[in-house]
Amino acid sequence: MGSIQITPSILNADFGRLGEEVARIGSADWVHVDVMDNHFVPNLTFGPTMVEALTRSTDVPLDAHLMIEDADSNALAYVEAGCGSVTFHVEAAKAPVRLAREIRAHGARAAMALKPATPVDPYEDLLPELDMLLVMTVEPGFGGQKFLDLCLPKIRRARELMDKHGVETWLQVDGGVSLETIERCAEAGADVFVAGSAVYSADDPDRMVAELRARAEAATA
């Protein structure tokens, strides 16, 4: 496992003041940007132009999570917009290995996401092609959902497969991550944590980032 990283999602932030909202999480490792197209998921959020504007207002690197249908032909637009990491859904990618290689070739970290019902075992051989694997712990599409404990065995299994192959792939979880759930995820083997409503509903979002980090580090100590 790598060191613990906290990547707050701006899905629950005030979209009218994104620059200021991102400034409230200065100690975050990444800013998680949920890109939704109203097709792959029933919601519509940011596009590359918005992402590019956001890169100009923060020094924290952007982690784009593409919940979009045609990942193969759209992912590189987010690399070009300045994202340091781009995550596509395997359910939406026709050629995941080629796509991961293209993202890496253009200078970003390549990540692949799995919905709660998508098993990790069929993708074991892809792990060396990825910089990060995202295990969704809610159904993608909306913020503020309750954490699904049924995903914990999949997080454990993903970590086992990573250890088996000796890869440096990060293991990210996204969905319902909070002070109540982060320890379970960390114990199961996750090392990168997306937290949206837990961070932005807190009075001091940056302090919540620190508390989440401390809780996850304690669970893996």
Buried (B, 14 or more C-beta within 10 A) or exposed (E): BEEBBBBBBBBBBEEEEBEEBBBBBEEBBBBBBBBBBEEBBEBEBBBBEBBBBBBEEBEBBBBBBBBBBBBBEBBBBBBBBBBBBBBBBBBBBEEBBEBBEBBBEBEBBBBBBBBBEBEBEEBBEBBEBBBBBBBBBBBBBBBBBEBBEEBBEBBBBBBEBBEEEEBEBBBBBBBBBBBEBBBBBBBBBBBBBBBBBBBBEBEEBBEBBEBBBEBBEEBBE
